[in-house]
Amino acid sequence: MKQRINLLIGFSVVALIVLSTVQCYLVKTTYDYKVAQFHTEIKNEIGQISNNYSDIDSVLVSKKEALYKDLTQKYIQGKKTKTDIKNGILENDFQDALTLRIQRKFERELPNLKIDFAIVLNKFILYKNTKKGDTIFSQKPFIRNKLYGNLASLDHAFLVRNYVGTTNGTLENENYQLLTEDSMYVSVIDWEKIILRRMTVVLILSLCSILTLISLFVLAIRALIRLKKVNDVKTDFINNITHELKTPLATLGISTKILAEKSIRDNDENFNSIVNTISRQNNRLQNLIDQVMANSLAENEIELQKEKIETEDFLLSIVNDFKITFPKINLKTDFKTSKTILTLDRFHLTTAFLNVLENAVKYGSKTITIKTSIVENQFSISFEDDGIGIAKNKQSLLFDKFYRVEQGNLHNTKGLGLGLYYVDQIVKAHQGTVSVISDLGKGTQFIILLKV
Ligand code: ADP
């Protein structure tokens, strides 16, 4: 059973991991799709602003073209080197003015978005008399080749468009053609937030479905483990009761056989001794059956005969009776309350308190202290012992029916696992609570809280 549960947990965990991975993959794919969609939207919107961004300000564009022309001609005349041309283009004087113009245009046309941009030069190639091109400048898009724009890096930017321009000219009777290529990159500020906002429904739904799955899984496994524990506990109970019944039944069997012998019947002393044994074993069987019967009632089926009782007196009478039965046990009292009148069922509570006290003795205690106090407007009775204690991981089922800490067939102490269940039922029937503080080897403290 345990192996099957472990196997089931293993499979479920793997299934959960696979499902979560698929879910994450789907969310990631949706995210990528949304990013691509967003880029396309921005490209279209920028495209609509102007079919050719370079015509944003024809004066500035013509300035740029004039600069290209001037530099080209100086290059052809040998007055400028390739490096001079490159620097001349990239450090032109209309840089700031054009950047500002385009920025303004974006602000006006797309007021909901904050857009940074850069136009970077990729190619500057000169063709003279249709000869092979003279590559003055050709590079992949880099931010350091920025013609104008306010972007500081291309890291989070995306390509909006490439602009290829050709200019024809004549110099010293020689025709030349200039091929330029530049690209516009834009970055929308807080674009991640915009995308996440668009994905809110998808994210919430997938998170909810994963959380629901995990919760269902945890609930199912917990129910399964609890079922297994209850099953184990029931098997233990059957073992315990069989064990408890065997001794009196065997004694009764032997006793009846002995009684069948005439010699025994004729001897009064022997006869009485056997009859006493039969009666004792009979009582023991009766007690066992009573215990099981008494515990077959649920807390709301217990009929209490409540009366007003001075609780400290009531506890002292139990203490005194207990001292007579267990003279070797050091039973102390530490009452922080006096003359507290509570409405209690004397009979059932006596049995419950005796169960706790007898357990203390049964599980190795030599000194027991009973304390009373008022805790948060409730009357607290605590039973503290110095016995073997109860491991923390065994405490959750302690008040369950038939539960015993010693499991399987290894029983050093006799019991049916009904004592604490009974205590719990009776205290609950008084609308009270019972709790335990303990650890292995550190004694045990049972705290019963009753309404004042
Ligand atoms: P049982 O018939 O086994 O005594 P109980 O319901 O009275 O059944 O107690 C349940 C289990 O709690 C016991 O099997 C025992 O292991 C543990 N237990 C109860 N009281 C004490 C105690 N005072 N000290 C240590 N263990 C205790």
Boltz pocket constraint, residues with backbone or C-beta under 6 A from the ligand:
constraints:
  - pocket:
      binder: B
      contacts: [[A, 355], [A, 356], [A, 359], [A, 360], [A, 361], [A, 362], [A, 363], [A, 385], [A, 387], [A, 388], [A, 389], [A, 390], [A, 398], [A, 400], [A, 403], [A, 404], [A, 405], [A, 406], [A, 413], [A, 414], [A, 415], [A, 416], [A, 417], [A, 418], [A, 419], [A, 420], [A, 421], [A, 444]]
      max_distance: 6.0
